[in-house]
Each structure stands twice: as C-alpha cells, then as structure tokens.
Amino acid sequence: MTKENKDLTIVEKFKEQLNTPKTQEVRYIEIEDLYPDLGYEDISSSKGYGPCFEYNCRCTREQLVRQISQLQDKLYNAPTTASFNLTIRISQARGFNFHFKDSSGNYYDYIQMWSIEDARNKLSQLQSDSLKVSNAAGATFTTPAKHKKEEVVNKLRDYIRQYERGQSVNDDVTIYN
C-alpha cells in the first residue's frame, strides 16, 4: 500500500463526516407573554401589611391594628362549625293548599329544622313516606302532591350538601305551586 491509498482512506473518512447532517443552535425569543394574567411587580414595592385587602393599601399602622382588633372580635364570636337553621314552606297559591302530613295524621304549613340532624331526619321521613305532602283533602298520592314532595326533597338535599361543604344554612324557603 502506498501513501496515496492511506490518504484516500483519510479522505473517504472526511467525506463520510461531511455527509452527516449538520446541527445548528436556534434560539427563540419570547414575543408574547406566556402568563398574561400575572402582572409584573417589583418585590421591593411596598404593599402594606395587615388585614387590609386592598391591593395598594395606604392604611396607617394604627388603622391596621384597629382592623385586626375588629377581626379578632368577630373570630371570638364566630361559630366553630357551620350552623343549620332551615324552614321549608309550600306556597298556598292557585287553589292548591299543600301541607306536610306526618305519620300521626297531623298537618303542618312548614317544616322547621334547627340542626343538620333534624334535616337528615326530615329527609329520611320524606323518603320513607312517614312525612308526606298532601293537598287540602289529605290526599298524598296525587300527582301534584308527589311533585311538591320531590321538590321539597331536592331542596332539602341541596341544603344538606351546602352544609356538608362547610357553609352555614340559615334560610326560610317557600316552594311555589
């Protein structure tokens, strides 16, 4: 083998390298804001402190101390859990005189629940038909009476769910005909 053959081999190796695809570095410059809902704010900017909820609070320290004191008073008197107080009435309009009728045959214009346990018991009674919705004649199985009962059950379920999510229930509801 001559020197020419050695050189040829080196040249062939370079040709192989030349046939490989070239890579290049590309840099993209961000033109649009990827987080348009986040505003720029310098961390050294003063926002104030304390319970004032205004974005650019200009309250004095004394005003903020007074606000904290008022909030502490509210906290002291706030219930530790959500409260439950619900009255459900059925409207006596359009010639339909619906009432609640218990298993003893007593009639009521409304049902009152003072606790979540009362509400769950009333819901159970409505579902088991020990508490019914009746018309003025005492009929509980008419289509309008069944529809009113379904409305009452659905409304009561909604309020129980609201309480279970940690929200207080304090309402006087009328279901209309």
Phi, psi and omega in degrees: 000138182262175179295330180295318179296321177298315180296323180296319179297319179294319179296318178299321178297319177294324179297318178300317179294326180291333180282345179289143182296145179275141173251151178220154180268128179240134177243131179256136179258128181291118181263320180253155181285125179284341180232073185293338181281347179264122180272151178283137177213130179288130183293344179273356180289145182269123178255355186090188181204168179096193188279357181296128186263005178287145184297310179251074184295131178242019180291149175280165178301320180297318178296320180292322177298320178296319178297318178299317180299318179295320179292325177294323176297317178296319180297319180298322183269353182286143177293151180284338176227169178294148180259161181224119176211110187222135172237130176242125179243157173245126181300143180256045184258166174057034174081355176265122178247083180275148177219164170270138181232122181272178184293343178272356180092007178280144180253144179225144177279340181205166172242137183244131178233123183260352181210168178294328178295318176301316182296316179294323177295316179296319178298316178298318179296319178295319182289331180266002180067018172277346169233124186236168170250126183233161174273183185299331180278356179092002180285128182251349185253016175284156180301313178299322179294320178296319179296319178297317179299316178300319178297317180296315180299314181296318179296316179297318176300317179301316180291324177295317177298319179301315179296319181294338175276003176094007180262140178290150177239114176220094188211154173235106189251138172244127176264121186269153177282000000 
